[in-house]
Amino acid sequence: MFLIEGLAALAAKVAAASTVSQAVAGLGIAVAGVTGAGAAGVLPAPVQDTVASAVEVVSPFDLPDSADDDGTPDQGPGDAPGTDDSPEDGPDDDGTPDQGPGDAPGTDDSPEESSAPGQQQNQRGREDAAARAAEEAREAAEEAQEEAREAAQEAAEAQREAEEDAREAAEEAAEAQREAEEEAREQAQRAAEEAAEAQREAEEEAREAAEREAERSGSDDSDDD
């Protein structure tokens, strides 16, 4: 019952609207045909807007009109003539890499050609920053190489000094050994000479003692005669 009353009200609105009435008379369609065509979104824009408004007032249905966006990437069914609801492009830009159909005369949406001066400046800034970073990295590498070379030279010098100290210590030890051996040999020789001298002196004393004893014995024998 509510739907019938709504259609009746819709018919009244269509009959009252001069533009709609002319369109209905020219096309030779009934009110139901108008609403069906309006639901399909194929009526002329003024008629479409009027039919959509009337249906939306008396029913929960939402019909396409010239202000609707059907979510399509570019102009198509559901979009009013001359409109473009593409989220990426404006009315004069169809998203092509360069100027072409769908672009306004004199426009160019090429990513390479449409960069603003600020974007070019940012690009130069990034290039300068990269160049500075490369230069700093090169200097740091050179400094690291120089430090490594100096450290290697210091290590080699320390190695040479250690080897020289070890050689000198070995020579000193060998000299000390030779001196100790010479001292021991000299001491042994002196000891042997002293022992031989003591032996000769002992023998000399023993001979002298024997001679004295022999002289006393001979003297005693003479006295007895």
Number of C-alpha atoms within 10 A of each C-alpha: 6 9 10 9 11 16 19 14 16 24 19 13 17 22 15 11 13 11 14 21 16 14 18 18 11 9 11 11 12 12 18 12 13 24 21 15 15 23 19 14 22 17 19 15 18 14 22 25 19 19 29 22 17 21 20 13 14 16 12 8 11 12 21 25 25 17 12 12 20 14 13 14 14 20 19 16 14 19 22 21 12 8 15 21 19 17 10 10 17 16 15 16 21 22 19 15 13 17 18 16 12 15 19 14 10 7 13 19 19 13 10 9 10 12 12 9 9 9 11 11 12 12 12 12 12 12 12 12 12 12 12 12 12 12 12 12 12 12 12 12 12 12 12 12 12 12 12 12 12 12 12 12 12 12 12 12 12 12 12 12 12 12 12 12 12 12 12 12 12 12 12 12 12 12 12 12 12 12 12 12 12 12 12 12 12 12 12 12 12 12 12 12 12 12 12 12 12 12 12 12 12 12 12 12 12 12 12 12 12 12 12 12 12 12 12 11 11 11 11 11 10 8 7 6 5
